[in-house]
Amino acid sequence: MKYKFYDTCSLLMKANHLWDDDSKMVISSITLEELEHIKTSANKDPDVKFAARKVVHELDEHYGDYEVMIWTNLLAPFINENQLPLTEDSKILACADAFTDLLTPEDEIIFVTNDLCCKHLARVCLS
């Protein structure tokens, strides 16, 4: 099976097209927390807040059509081993790495991000 693991930014940019391909979508619990924060933040742009609400509604309507990898402190060794600071991005990468461990050799996973720094870290840490 083909999986795409999305970070928060990539989900927001894809809000109207989450189900356009046949890959199974995977997100982390950190992304859900960030979406909630964006929806309720007084400092966020109204378009970004709308995209966050759209994504959350889409996830609700398609419950069961995607996977959520839950962040726990048990995933922290990935962050320490890669000498990363403990940030939301590093937690998302740790979730992606842990999800990869659950896959079979026939499965394929792609980490999707529009954040160039996160993309670089993913290339280094998830290879």
N, C-alpha and C positions, 0 to 999 in steps of 0.2 A: 504494500500500500504506500501511496505517496502522501506525506504529511508536510504541512507548512506551519512553522512555529512563528507567530506574529508577536512583535512587541507592540507597545501602546501606540506609538506614533504611526506605525504602518496600518494598524487597525483604523485609526482616525482618518487616514487618507483614503482608505478603502471602504469607508462606511456604507456607501451605496452599492458596493459590489462584493460583499463578503462571500457570497455563495456562487460566484461566477465560474469557478473551475471545479474540477472533480477531486482535488486534493482535500484531505481531511485537515481541518483547521485545528491548531493547538495554540493555547495561550497559557499564561501563568496567572496565578492568583494575584500577583503583584500588578498585572495589567488591569485586573478587575478593580483593585483598590485605586489605581491611578485614574481609571475612568470615573469612579465615584467622586474622587477629589475634583476632577475637572468639571463634572456636572454641577457641583455645588460651590465652586470657587468664585469669589467676587472679582478676582483679578484676571480671569480668562476671557479671551475674545468670545463674543457671542456665537460666532461660526464654529469655533472649536467646541464650545459647550453643546451646541446643537449636534455636532458630529458625535460627541461622546454619548449623548442621549440616544441618538440613532443606533449606534453600535450596541448599547445595552439592550434596547428594544429588540434588535435583530437577534442578539444572543438568546434573549428570552423566548422569542418566537421559534428559534431553531434549537432549543434545548435538546441535547442528545446527538446533534450533528457535529459537535466539536468536542475536543478534550480540554480539560483544565489541569495543569500541573501545579500542585499546591506547594508554595514555598514553605519550608520548615528550616530550622537551624541545622538539621541533619545534612542540608545541602551546602552549608558554609565551607566545608573543606575544599570544594571546587574554587571558591573565591580565594581562600588562603593559598592553595597550590598554585594559582595563577597570579598571585600577588596583586590582586585587585582591591580597590577600596570597597567597602560595604555600601553599595548604592542600589537604587532601584534597578538600574541597568545590569549591574553584576548579579543581582538576584534573579532577574529574568534569564540571563545567560546560564546561571546555575540550574534553573528549572529546565531550560532547553537541553542542557547536558544530561540531566537526570532522565528526561523523557527519552533521549537517544538510547540510554541504557536499556530501555524497555522494548526496543524494536528488535525485529528479527533481521537476519542478513538480507532478506528480500525487500525489506522496507527502505524507503528513501525519505530523508528529511531535509528541508530547506529552511534556514533561519531568515525571516523577512523583517527588514528594518529600513527605515528611511533616514535614520540617524547615522551619519557617516562615522562617528567615533565608535558607536556601538557595533556597526558593521565591521570595522577594523578589529575590534576586540573579539567578535564572533569568529572572524577568519583565523585569528591566532589561537583562541582558546577552545574552539569547538572542532578543530580539525582532527 
